[in-house]
Amino acid sequence: MAELKYEITEHIAVLGESSRGWTKELNKVSWNDYPPKYDIREWSPDHARMGKGVTLSNEEFEALKKVINGEEIEDPEGDDVDEEDII
């Protein structure tokens, strides 16, 4: 299996911490030398190991912020999407 290459280019926030010391974080991460994307996942204290997570493009992250703030977002076809449509 090929080695996974990653670099945390911007640490944004720690969202929580588990009893074993791992932290759930929001970061910008470059995976395999691609441009950095927003990333939410658990990290070991030394950031040498990670859990499964979610990676978001800038557009996806902006849509998520709008949903969290209770704003309407548009789907790719241009129709408004309500929060109820997503949940």
C-alpha positions as CSV (number, residue, x, y, z in Angstrom):
1,M,0.0,0.0,0.0
2,A,1.3,3.4,-0.9
3,E,2.2,5.8,1.9
4,L,-0.2,8.6,2.5
5,K,1.4,12.0,2.4
6,Y,-0.1,14.9,4.3
7,E,0.7,18.3,5.6
8,I,-1.4,20.4,8.0
9,T,-1.0,23.8,6.3
10,E,-3.3,25.7,8.7
11,H,-4.5,24.7,12.2
12,I,-7.9,26.4,12.6
13,A,-9.5,24.9,15.8
14,V,-9.7,22.0,18.2
15,L,-13.4,21.0,18.4
16,G,-13.1,18.5,21.2
17,E,-10.8,16.0,23.0
18,S,-11.4,12.3,23.7
19,S,-10.5,10.6,27.0
20,R,-7.4,9.0,25.3
21,G,-6.0,12.5,24.4
22,W,-6.9,12.5,20.7
23,T,-8.3,15.8,19.5
24,K,-11.0,16.4,16.9
25,E,-9.7,19.3,14.8
26,L,-10.6,21.6,11.9
27,N,-7.5,22.1,9.8
28,K,-6.5,22.9,6.2
29,V,-4.6,19.8,5.0
30,S,-2.7,19.1,1.8
31,W,-3.1,15.4,0.9
32,N,-0.5,13.9,-1.4
33,D,0.8,17.3,-2.5
34,Y,-2.7,18.5,-3.7
35,P,-3.9,22.0,-2.7
36,P,-5.1,22.1,0.9
37,K,-8.7,21.5,1.8
38,Y,-10.7,21.9,4.9
39,D,-10.5,18.8,7.0
40,I,-12.3,17.6,10.1
41,R,-10.9,14.5,11.9
42,E,-9.4,13.1,15.1
43,W,-5.6,13.3,15.5
44,S,-3.3,11.7,18.0
45,P,-1.5,14.1,20.3
46,D,1.7,14.1,18.1
47,H,-0.4,14.3,14.8
48,A,1.4,11.1,13.6
49,R,-1.9,9.1,13.5
50,M,-5.4,10.1,12.4
51,G,-8.9,8.8,12.4
52,K,-11.4,8.8,9.6
53,G,-12.6,12.2,8.7
54,V,-14.3,14.5,6.2
55,T,-12.5,16.7,3.7
56,L,-14.3,19.7,2.1
57,S,-13.5,22.0,-0.8
58,N,-13.7,25.7,-0.2
59,E,-17.2,25.7,-1.8
60,E,-18.4,22.8,0.4
61,F,-17.0,24.5,3.5
62,E,-18.8,27.8,2.7
63,A,-22.1,25.9,2.1
64,L,-21.6,24.1,5.5
65,K,-21.1,27.5,7.2
66,K,-24.3,28.8,5.7
67,V,-26.3,25.7,6.8
68,I,-24.9,26.1,10.4
69,N,-25.8,29.7,10.4
70,G,-29.4,28.9,9.2
71,E,-29.0,30.5,5.8
72,E,-30.3,29.0,2.6
73,I,-27.9,27.6,0.1
74,E,-28.3,26.9,-3.6
75,D,-27.9,23.4,-5.1
76,P,-25.8,23.0,-8.3
77,E,-29.0,23.4,-10.5
78,G,-29.6,26.8,-8.9
79,D,-32.6,25.8,-6.7
80,D,-32.7,27.0,-3.1
81,V,-32.0,24.2,-0.6
82,D,-33.6,24.4,2.8
83,E,-32.0,23.0,5.9
84,E,-34.8,20.5,6.1
85,D,-33.8,19.2,2.7
86,I,-30.3,18.4,3.9
87,I,-31.2,16.7,7.2
